[in-house]
Amino acid sequence: MMPGKTTTTPRITKFTNCRILKDKELVEQDLWIDSRSGKILRDQVAFYELHLLPDEVIDLGGRILAPGLIDVQLNGAQGFDFSVPQASRKAYDDGLRIVNKGLARTGVTSYLPTVVSSTPEVYWQVLPSLAPSNSYHRGEDGAESLGAHVEGPFISPGRNGIHKPEVLQASQDWKDLVHCYGQENLNSSIKVITAAPEVGDMAAHIPRFVERDIVYSIGHSDATYEQGLVAIQNGASMVTHLFNAMRPFEHRNPGIFGLLGQSERHHRPYYGVIADGIHLHPTSIKIAYHAHPDGLVLVTDAMRLCGLPDGIYDWTNGDRIIKSGARLTLEGSNKIAGSSATLIECVNNFRRWSNASVADALRAVTATPARMLGLQGVKGTLDAGADADLVVLDDSDSDADPTLTVDQVWKFGVKIFDEEKSV
């Protein structure tokens, strides 16, 4: 810190001797950030025009400096389930803060808390707490909500997965959606909706979501290729957990997966992939990636046991779940009950399975989801003016097959996690 400074948090931090993620490669370049504005600075302007000097210079020793990771589908973590209301708004918000701090330790600085198919009463209670945080002063709380991802209940009963069939709906009128989620939540809390376009008259409602800057994602759907194409033409721009809970690919009916083969680039949707080693075969992921590399968004779809130690846990429906690493199984059987993988684990898995570069793997959890959410230039980038959400990654454990590990996490220009100090 510069002489005369008394604050514990340095205003201007300069990172040096690091490889930063720029476009589609890692380049050796310094990075300046400002904790007062919470933004990344243009170093030449800061030094030569504004005459700023760094309060702190951090030598990263050749490590990777990347934008904070973004998870656009996460059902819960640290024992907290976003779809389960608490006794009070305060109790729910307290649970969120625990999740936010836990996610930050895994490199995730922004995420979409995901609510599975529920009754309207559940949405009315929980969605106000899941609205975008909209303030960098909350950086000390850890990761930041970018808005809720409502997965259902307007999905196919035949492709419901673990979603409770008794709460599923088929909308015939926009009023059905307003009643289900709440008008205010549609205007401010919801960022992504996963719905089956072939159920009810949902395809006709897609433009109304787009008008509200809500991303419409095709998922839990039995849609044919043709029905999926209509949804894309109406404004759908993503596919939720590709391959899972949807009509399978057939040679005469490519289904939703066939949308990745569109020749017109702007008609090819983004698509979520769960690279946890449980939901998908590695080759399926590799095929999707090579079909549309710029659309890949890695997600965890993790359950509330993410971040907890291995063991046996009571589930909300009375069952007991065995957690073994990322794998969750129903006690007394080998039935898969979900995943608790972290996003950095998915990044490492994907890179190994696809032979993608480290830079390309990181783009799937930074620049690509930010672009999908309309947040390019704000999140998922290290360009000047973007939010100073950063993660320091170490890849020095093995030259032949390096594994990325999270060493530090910064939120809005303030360090909120340091692996060396947490041991």
Wavefront OBJ file of the C-alpha trace (Angstrom):
o trace
v 0.000 0.000 0.000
v 1.252 3.522 -0.763
v 2.578 5.671 2.158
v -0.120 7.657 3.860
v -2.914 5.227 2.967
v -4.928 4.116 5.978
v -7.757 2.130 4.455
v -7.578 -1.649 4.701
v -8.882 -2.094 1.151
v -6.562 -0.658 -1.505
v -8.341 1.466 -4.076
v -6.119 0.789 -7.081
v -4.699 -2.708 -7.508
v -2.312 -3.688 -10.275
v -1.855 -7.328 -11.230
v 1.396 -8.166 -12.958
v 3.288 -11.256 -14.170
v 0.016 -12.956 -15.100
v -1.772 -14.470 -18.082
v -5.130 -12.814 -18.610
v -8.070 -14.117 -20.618
v -8.473 -11.898 -23.687
v -10.839 -12.955 -26.438
v -9.924 -16.578 -27.224
v -6.438 -16.759 -25.755
v -4.337 -16.190 -22.663
v -1.970 -13.239 -23.009
v 0.745 -11.841 -20.745
v -0.537 -8.438 -19.696
v -0.971 -6.342 -16.547
v -4.443 -5.483 -15.234
v -5.536 -2.506 -13.124
v -8.731 -2.421 -11.054
v -10.474 0.165 -8.870
v -12.278 -0.941 -5.701
v -14.064 2.435 -5.414
v -15.872 2.109 -8.744
v -15.729 -1.692 -8.776
v -14.483 -1.541 -12.361
v -11.507 -2.581 -14.461
v -9.338 0.377 -15.472
v -7.654 1.205 -18.742
v -4.103 1.127 -17.430
v -2.615 3.668 -19.860
v -5.357 6.181 -19.039
v -5.057 5.549 -15.297
v -1.304 6.130 -15.277
v -0.693 8.776 -17.946
v -3.925 10.810 -17.926
v -5.409 10.357 -14.458
v -1.955 10.106 -12.847
v -3.033 7.249 -10.637
v -0.531 4.990 -8.930
v -1.441 1.520 -7.664
v -1.959 1.206 -3.926
v -1.030 -2.445 -4.252
v 0.933 -4.399 -6.860
v 0.297 -8.151 -6.935
v 2.759 -10.433 -8.693
v 0.749 -13.513 -9.699
v 3.842 -15.533 -10.594
v 2.560 -16.505 -14.018
v -0.865 -17.660 -12.854
v -4.056 -17.118 -14.873
v -6.255 -14.086 -14.217
v -9.754 -14.617 -15.613
v -13.163 -12.987 -15.238
v -15.246 -14.351 -12.369
v -17.134 -17.498 -13.324
v -20.867 -17.344 -14.152
v -23.237 -20.259 -13.449
v -26.609 -19.805 -15.166
v -28.244 -22.905 -13.681
v -27.823 -23.705 -10.007
v -30.582 -25.132 -7.811
v -28.869 -24.540 -4.489
v -25.667 -24.953 -2.507
v -24.299 -25.045 1.030
v -27.399 -26.932 2.173
v -29.777 -24.237 0.863
v -32.424 -24.898 -1.809
v -33.679 -21.872 -3.759
v -37.044 -23.592 -4.335
v -37.851 -24.032 -0.631
v -39.385 -20.986 1.116
v -38.269 -20.278 4.670
v -40.207 -19.147 7.709
v -39.487 -15.505 6.863
v -37.952 -13.342 4.144
v -35.010 -12.680 6.470
v -34.381 -16.404 6.991
v -34.394 -16.952 3.231
v -32.046 -14.023 2.622
v -29.699 -15.295 5.343
v -29.543 -18.625 3.530
v -28.730 -16.818 0.282
v -25.781 -15.061 1.901
v -24.344 -18.402 2.962
v -24.712 -19.659 -0.610
v -23.082 -16.521 -2.009
v -20.025 -16.861 0.183
v -19.719 -20.566 -0.547
v -19.952 -20.031 -4.308
v -17.231 -17.372 -4.188
v -14.794 -19.934 -2.798
v -15.312 -21.977 -5.989
v -14.608 -19.033 -8.317
v -18.254 -18.198 -9.084
v -18.879 -14.455 -8.775
v -22.269 -14.280 -10.550
v -25.065 -16.801 -11.009
v -28.722 -17.400 -11.745
v -30.425 -18.988 -8.729
v -32.706 -21.588 -10.287
v -36.205 -22.431 -9.050
v -37.610 -25.740 -10.269
v -41.283 -26.347 -11.114
v -43.294 -25.149 -8.142
v -46.694 -23.803 -7.143
v -47.419 -20.094 -7.701
v -47.228 -19.512 -3.952
v -43.587 -20.639 -3.932
v -42.635 -18.278 -6.772
v -44.415 -15.372 -5.072
v -42.405 -15.981 -1.889
v -38.900 -16.667 -3.192
v -38.489 -14.702 -6.442
v -38.323 -11.208 -4.844
v -35.188 -12.330 -2.974
v -33.577 -13.640 -6.176
v -33.756 -10.409 -8.183
v -30.486 -8.972 -9.552
v -28.358 -7.552 -6.749
v -27.607 -4.357 -8.723
v -25.074 -2.979 -6.241
v -21.353 -3.543 -6.048
v -21.444 -2.609 -2.367
v -22.785 -6.109 -1.772
v -19.530 -7.611 -3.026
v -18.505 -8.566 0.487
v -21.430 -11.011 0.548
v -19.729 -13.109 -2.138
v -21.324 -14.128 -5.426
v -24.030 -11.954 -6.979
v -27.449 -12.941 -8.298
v -28.017 -11.825 -11.891
v -31.704 -12.708 -11.597
v -33.683 -15.903 -11.243
v -33.828 -18.818 -13.664
v -37.330 -20.310 -13.454
v -37.145 -23.875 -14.749
v -40.774 -24.834 -15.256
v -43.578 -25.408 -14.474
v -44.568 -24.985 -18.155
v -42.727 -28.108 -19.277
v -43.569 -31.446 -20.888
v -45.033 -34.011 -18.465
v -43.137 -36.690 -20.400
v -39.794 -34.912 -19.993
v -40.165 -33.655 -16.439
v -37.085 -35.345 -14.961
v -37.223 -34.843 -11.188
v -39.805 -32.044 -11.458
v -43.001 -32.902 -9.605
v -45.728 -33.777 -12.155
v -48.543 -32.445 -9.970
v -47.338 -28.822 -10.275
v -46.824 -28.757 -14.054
v -48.954 -26.377 -16.133
v -49.887 -25.709 -19.757
v -50.359 -22.001 -20.426
v -53.065 -20.934 -22.879
v -52.977 -17.238 -22.059
v -50.334 -14.747 -20.868
v -52.444 -14.262 -17.745
v -51.552 -17.845 -16.758
v -47.876 -16.876 -16.623
v -48.578 -13.654 -14.745
v -50.563 -15.585 -12.160
v -47.891 -18.260 -11.833
v -44.822 -16.043 -11.387
v -46.292 -12.678 -10.385
v -46.274 -9.529 -12.533
v -43.528 -7.791 -10.559
v -41.292 -10.855 -10.737
v -41.718 -10.979 -14.524
v -40.715 -7.309 -14.656
v -37.708 -7.430 -12.350
v -36.690 -10.758 -10.793
v -36.647 -13.300 -13.645
v -33.748 -13.420 -16.105
v -34.230 -16.828 -17.753
v -37.250 -19.096 -18.187
v -36.979 -22.740 -19.198
v -40.181 -23.948 -20.837
v -41.369 -26.433 -23.467
v -42.546 -24.485 -26.532
v -44.897 -27.275 -27.637
v -46.862 -27.277 -24.358
v -50.026 -25.185 -24.477
v -49.541 -21.967 -26.414
v -46.097 -21.263 -24.990
v -44.416 -20.664 -28.358
v -46.693 -17.671 -28.944
v -45.638 -16.125 -25.607
v -41.906 -16.122 -26.367
v -41.828 -12.562 -27.819
v -43.389 -11.213 -24.613
v -40.522 -12.665 -22.578
v -37.979 -11.211 -24.979
v -39.622 -7.770 -24.645
v -38.904 -7.976 -20.909
v -35.235 -8.962 -21.477
v -36.007 -12.460 -20.231
v -34.055 -15.197 -21.996
v -36.354 -17.959 -23.216
v -34.629 -21.348 -23.043
v -36.062 -24.523 -24.576
v -35.947 -27.336 -22.063
v -37.732 -30.294 -20.482
v -39.333 -30.555 -23.880
v -40.547 -33.160 -26.349
v -40.401 -30.629 -29.179
v -39.566 -31.785 -32.677
v -36.901 -30.010 -34.689
v -39.608 -28.034 -36.485
v -41.242 -26.946 -33.214
v -37.857 -25.957 -31.844
v -37.165 -23.913 -34.973
v -40.428 -21.994 -34.523
v -39.394 -21.215 -30.953
v -36.024 -19.896 -32.154
v -37.739 -17.771 -34.809
v -40.023 -16.365 -32.096
v -37.037 -15.321 -29.968
v -35.862 -18.345 -27.971
v -32.093 -18.109 -27.649
v -30.980 -20.987 -25.427
v -31.415 -24.702 -24.780
v -31.412 -25.901 -21.171
v -29.036 -28.791 -20.308
v -28.716 -30.092 -23.859
v -29.540 -33.818 -24.311
v -31.071 -34.129 -20.832
v -34.880 -34.215 -20.474
v -35.634 -33.755 -24.166
v -36.546 -35.750 -27.275
v -33.428 -37.687 -28.301
v -31.628 -37.172 -31.586
v -32.903 -39.391 -34.419
v -31.600 -39.539 -37.954
v -34.976 -38.511 -39.416
v -35.882 -36.149 -36.595
v -32.860 -34.394 -35.075
v -35.042 -32.826 -32.389
v -33.811 -29.880 -30.354
v -30.181 -30.901 -30.834
v -30.649 -30.284 -34.554
v -30.961 -26.545 -33.867
v -27.192 -26.455 -33.393
v -26.814 -27.376 -37.050
v -28.524 -24.271 -38.415
v -26.487 -22.708 -41.201
v -27.517 -19.184 -40.243
v -25.314 -18.333 -37.293
v -27.845 -16.077 -35.545
v -30.413 -18.882 -35.479
v -28.172 -21.239 -33.536
v -29.037 -21.057 -29.837
v -26.768 -21.019 -26.845
v -26.925 -24.309 -24.984
v -26.201 -25.417 -21.452
v -24.101 -28.520 -20.834
v -23.599 -30.302 -17.506
v -20.008 -31.569 -17.661
v -20.054 -33.357 -14.314
v -19.335 -36.858 -15.636
v -22.804 -37.987 -14.568
v -25.419 -36.351 -16.777
v -23.703 -36.831 -20.141
v -21.176 -39.041 -21.891
v -18.003 -37.044 -22.663
v -18.381 -37.791 -26.380
v -21.870 -36.229 -26.446
v -20.375 -33.034 -25.053
v -17.562 -33.129 -27.582
v -20.004 -33.530 -30.488
v -22.125 -30.585 -29.324
v -19.091 -28.378 -28.805
v -17.688 -29.003 -32.255
v -21.139 -28.415 -33.788
v -21.433 -24.952 -32.203
v -18.400 -23.948 -30.092
v -19.474 -20.317 -29.639
v -22.793 -21.350 -28.049
v -21.494 -23.610 -25.275
v -22.383 -22.554 -21.720
v -21.120 -24.869 -18.991
v -23.528 -25.167 -16.045
v -23.564 -27.234 -12.858
v -27.331 -27.710 -12.345
v -26.091 -28.548 -8.852
v -28.350 -29.349 -5.932
v -28.253 -27.908 -2.417
v -25.624 -30.435 -1.307
v -23.011 -28.664 -3.433
v -20.270 -27.458 -1.102
v -21.136 -29.874 1.725
v -18.962 -32.814 2.874
v -19.624 -36.320 1.566
v -22.215 -38.250 3.564
v -25.896 -39.197 3.798
v -28.470 -36.404 3.831
v -32.240 -36.209 4.302
v -34.021 -34.930 1.183
v -37.101 -32.724 0.978
v -39.407 -35.593 -0.056
v -38.395 -37.921 2.778
v -35.755 -39.843 0.812
v -32.107 -39.981 1.829
v -29.351 -38.980 -0.541
v -25.790 -40.283 -0.549
v -23.211 -37.665 -1.569
v -19.939 -39.022 -2.908
v -17.928 -36.257 -4.529
v -20.069 -34.698 -7.250
v -22.305 -37.773 -7.481
v -25.645 -37.940 -5.656
v -27.526 -41.246 -5.454
v -30.702 -42.389 -3.768
v -29.940 -44.436 -0.669
v -30.532 -48.137 -1.254
v -30.118 -47.917 -5.026
v -27.797 -46.665 -7.740
v -30.375 -44.194 -9.027
v -28.826 -40.828 -9.863
v -30.334 -38.071 -7.733
v -28.480 -35.140 -9.262
v -25.064 -33.578 -9.024
v -23.108 -31.393 -6.659
v -20.199 -30.582 -8.984
v -18.615 -27.148 -8.852
v -18.283 -25.025 -11.977
v -14.487 -25.182 -12.002
v -14.744 -29.002 -11.920
v -16.984 -28.829 -14.998
v -14.442 -26.587 -16.715
v -11.648 -29.073 -16.038
v -13.769 -32.013 -17.204
v -14.828 -30.271 -20.389
v -11.296 -29.263 -21.316
v -10.045 -32.834 -20.941
v -12.932 -34.398 -22.850
v -13.024 -31.912 -25.733
v -9.322 -31.062 -26.091
v -10.368 -27.418 -26.007
v -7.810 -24.860 -24.909
v -7.876 -23.471 -21.373
v -8.998 -20.132 -22.811
v -11.907 -21.694 -24.716
v -12.981 -23.692 -21.662
v -12.987 -20.542 -19.537
v -14.988 -18.627 -22.148
v -17.808 -21.151 -21.653
v -18.230 -19.902 -18.060
v -17.398 -16.214 -18.622
v -17.805 -14.395 -21.951
v -20.355 -16.775 -23.490
v -22.907 -16.798 -20.632
v -22.456 -13.029 -20.260
v -23.237 -12.560 -23.950
v -26.230 -14.903 -23.676
v -27.584 -12.766 -20.806
v -26.968 -9.495 -22.651
v -24.218 -8.503 -20.203
v -21.284 -8.370 -22.595
v -18.877 -5.603 -21.600
v -20.100 -5.794 -17.987
v -19.540 -9.394 -16.924
v -17.372 -12.193 -18.274
v -14.608 -9.948 -19.616
v -11.443 -8.165 -18.478
v -11.971 -5.202 -20.787
v -11.763 -1.710 -19.325
v -15.075 -0.568 -17.841
v -16.265 -4.061 -16.963
v -17.069 -5.092 -13.395
v -13.859 -6.070 -11.604
v -15.012 -9.631 -10.865
v -11.876 -11.758 -11.082
v -10.588 -15.222 -10.334
v -6.912 -16.189 -10.005
v -6.338 -19.732 -11.264
v -3.344 -21.991 -10.809
v -2.568 -24.554 -13.514
v 0.933 -25.539 -12.383
v 0.164 -28.939 -10.846
v 1.018 -30.876 -14.023
v 2.523 -29.779 -17.319
v 0.972 -32.695 -19.202
v -2.599 -32.390 -17.911
v -2.998 -29.254 -15.812
v -5.984 -28.891 -13.498
v -7.264 -25.391 -12.834
v -7.621 -24.577 -9.142
v -9.055 -21.422 -7.584
v -6.461 -19.401 -5.643
v -8.135 -16.003 -5.266
v -11.502 -14.408 -5.996
v -12.168 -10.674 -6.335
v -15.599 -9.067 -6.440
v -16.046 -5.476 -7.625
v -12.321 -4.856 -7.091
v -12.146 -6.278 -3.572
v -10.526 -9.601 -2.676
v -13.137 -11.839 -1.052
v -11.314 -15.184 -1.079
v -7.679 -16.248 -0.782
v -6.879 -19.961 -0.750
v -3.595 -19.408 1.090
v -5.363 -17.624 3.962
v -8.247 -20.133 4.119
v -6.017 -23.126 4.890
l 1 2 3 4 5 6 7 8 9 10 11 12 13 14 15 16 17 18 19 20 21 22 23 24 25 26 27 28 29 30 31 32 33 34 35 36 37 38 39 40 41 42 43 44 45 46 47 48 49 50 51 52 53 54 55 56 57 58 59 60 61 62 63 64 65 66 67 68 69 70 71 72 73 74 75 76 77 78 79 80 81 82 83 84 85 86 87 88 89 90 91 92 93 94 95 96 97 98 99 100 101 102 103 104 105 106 107 108 109 110 111 112 113 114 115 116 117 118 119 120 121 122 123 124 125 126 127 128 129 130 131 132 133 134 135 136 137 138 139 140 141 142 143 144 145 146 147 148 149 150 151 152 153 154 155 156 157 158 159 160 161 162 163 164 165 166 167 168 169 170 171 172 173 174 175 176 177 178 179 180 181 182 183 184 185 186 187 188 189 190 191 192 193 194 195 196 197 198 199 200 201 202 203 204 205 206 207 208 209 210 211 212 213 214 215 216 217 218 219 220 221 222 223 224 225 226 227 228 229 230 231 232 233 234 235 236 237 238 239 240 241 242 243 244 245 246 247 248 249 250 251 252 253 254 255 256 257 258 259 260 261 262 263 264 265 266 267 268 269 270 271 272 273 274 275 276 277 278 279 280 281 282 283 284 285 286 287 288 289 290 291 292 293 294 295 296 297 298 299 300 301 302 303 304 305 306 307 308 309 310 311 312 313 314 315 316 317 318 319 320 321 322 323 324 325 326 327 328 329 330 331 332 333 334 335 336 337 338 339 340 341 342 343 344 345 346 347 348 349 350 351 352 353 354 355 356 357 358 359 360 361 362 363 364 365 366 367 368 369 370 371 372 373 374 375 376 377 378 379 380 381 382 383 384 385 386 387 388 389 390 391 392 393 394 395 396 397 398 399 400 401 402 403 404 405 406 407 408 409 410 411 412 413 414 415 416 417 418 419 420 421 422 423
